[in-house]
């Protein structure tokens, strides 16, 4: 069995090419099958399973998180579960697999609520939570919640700072632009001493800065394997400037059908590849089994 690929280090160079872990995203499966797919992914040796997240999808929407797309990727009547409640249930049904959000719209909630829910999942799962967070792209969702979409970047930076303090400090008091509260204590603490693993989603400069400052890892949405090296050099420089010495994980969606397909991802320094072996929901479990037999087992990546 080989270990997951070494993530980018402060020098911007991975310590050695090794096999990435493989994750699956439940957003492309009927929600009725989410638990069954997660349980089977755990059994088959997939490294992680990820759920999408929205609070509400207004009928009138525009924009997209994907480059070159001029329409929203989700219809307003899509079934939406509370992501962290769903992960708590999946945690109870699985034993080994990491469970994550891709991505959690962290700016739409008070940091107390996110800290409490994420800590609960982290404890119930034995530290398996991978909290992927993003700045959000759906202006209409922010409007529906009465929040300012145009100041979301500064709001998210403040939230990340408050979360880190709630998870690591004995007493926290905060007086900021968006949140203001006197001394509080936060118990119980997450399994990880620094708090649940934060994976910062996004492709721009702000996402790279947040990943370098707060993140366990970075989750680009519109990068190809060929585009990654230059961005990882920038990420490594930002991490070094922030005083980081621990390596950062890199998670990317990719097309893998055979063991040799991972080569460009390994060369780029990718830690984790989120794959979708199926074309239809009803094929998901059978195609995961095929993927495990054809890719995970030969590579020893389980």
Secondary structure, DSSP 8 states (H G I E B T S, - for coil): -------B-TTSS-SS----EEEEEGGGS-GGGHHHHHHHHHHHT-SEEEE---S---SS----SSTT--S-SS-TT-----HHHHHHHHHHH-SS-EEEEEEEEGGGS-HHHHHHHHHHHHHHTTS-EEEEEE----HHHHHHTT--GGGHHHHHHHHHHHHHHHHH-SSEEEE-SS-EEEEE---S--SSTT-SEEEEE-SSHHHHHHHHHH-SEEE-SS--HHHHHHHHHHHHHHHHHTT--S-BEEEEE---SSGGGGHHHHHHT-SEEEE---SSGGGHHHHHHHHIIIIIHHHT--
